[in-house]
């Protein structure tokens, strides 16, 4: 593994693994820096019902393991450690992992994005067991059940409105007395017959043993505490891209997401990005896989010295 690689892929979620499969089939012998938490966000997800090819659904960790095994079938190399430093100024690009400096002619950044959580005592324990950060991913499991959404921006309104297609009741919990969402999104939520709002309220903890059964709430004005019975909690206070390692080396937008210049290429020729690390709109496993495919194909064209596909 010490020789210079044609391509190093940072990240082992759906984008990174798909990029690895395509790069390997193009004879680029990719090396994947998988990270200490291999599999990305899907490794923290229980049932995945909307990934094509699995009519009965699939567990998130199982889906990631299957994608990894498919990559290994094409002799993709993996390092299950976190990259601690990169030098993306010019090729050969350098990636430092476990004290070793790896070099490559091209790099695909597929480090993904992470949900912002509330930091509650039982929140992490119940992720995948009633606590979620993605209504399109998990709303199906809350048919005719009562759920809560925490947040006050457009994302929270979108999550709440999407959940009304499945849940019997959706309660939006917001720490202020008005939403920061756009007027049209706020009005849609406030007018919906299935949506209630608890203003000036914060969640202090998630209740439940094995699955969510309720929330411990506190009114920020009166300090009064109460319990709300719900079957699920959707945290919609935003995501943050995992791009701190690349700050100052490639162009990022105001929120830290990678800016793409041409197809999947970043502001540095030879450095590409795929998945949630730049895609702040869709954030789905299947779209991440598609971006991974595109990035690998763009790397192949770049290394051949030909123009990227138009």
C-alpha positions, 0 to 999 in steps of 0.5 A: 500500500505504500506506493503512490495510488491512482486514486484514494477515496475518503469515506466508506458510505454509499458514495465512497463504496460505489466510487470504489467499485467503479474505480476498481472496475476501471483498473484504477486500484483504489484505496479507501480510507474507510474511517473508524466508523465504517459505513457512514450514516447508514451504519447507524440506520436499522431498516432501509426500505427505499434502496432499489433491489431489496423488496423486503428492505434491508438493515443499514449495516447489512447494506453497507457490508454488502457494498463493501464485500462487492468492492472487496471482490474487485480487490479494493484496498481498505484502511479502517482508520480516520484520515488525520491530515491532507495536502490537496494543493497539488498532485500527488495529493497526500493523505495522512492515516495512522501516522503514514503518508499516502499519495495519489494522483486523484482523490475522491472526498466522500466523507458525508455529513452528520446530523446535528443532535440535541445531546440528550442523555438517551438520544444516541441510545435510541437512534434507529429505535424511534429517534431519527434525523430523516423523515423520508428514510424512516416515516414509513415505520410510523404509520398511524403513530404519534411523532414529534419533530424538533426544530423551527426552520424549513427542514423541520417544516418539511419533515413534519409535513412529510410525516403527516402522510404516515403518522396519525399526529405530528407535534412540532416542538420549538424553543421559540414563540415563532418559526424561523422557517420561510413564511410559506413553509410555516403556514403550510405546517400551521394549517395542517390538521395533523400538526400541533405546535408546542412553542417555547419548549425544549426536549430534555430527554427521550423516554423509553427502554428499547424504543421511544415511548415519550419525551421529557419537555420543559417550557423555557418561559415557565420552567414547567416540565411535562411528558409527551407520549410519542412513538418517535422523535425526528430531530430536524436542526440541520446537518453539518458536512464532514469537511473540517479536514479540507478547510482552506484547501478546497472551496467550501460554501458558507455551511461547509459543504464542498463546492463542485466546479465541473461535474464532480470536480472540486475547486482543485483539479484532481480532487473530486467529491461525492455524496452528502459532503456536497449534496445538501438537498437529497441526502439519500443512500441511492443519490449518494451511490449515484454521485459515487459512480459519477465521481469515479467515472470523472476520475477515470477521464481525468487520469486519462487526460481527456475532458470530463463528459459533457 
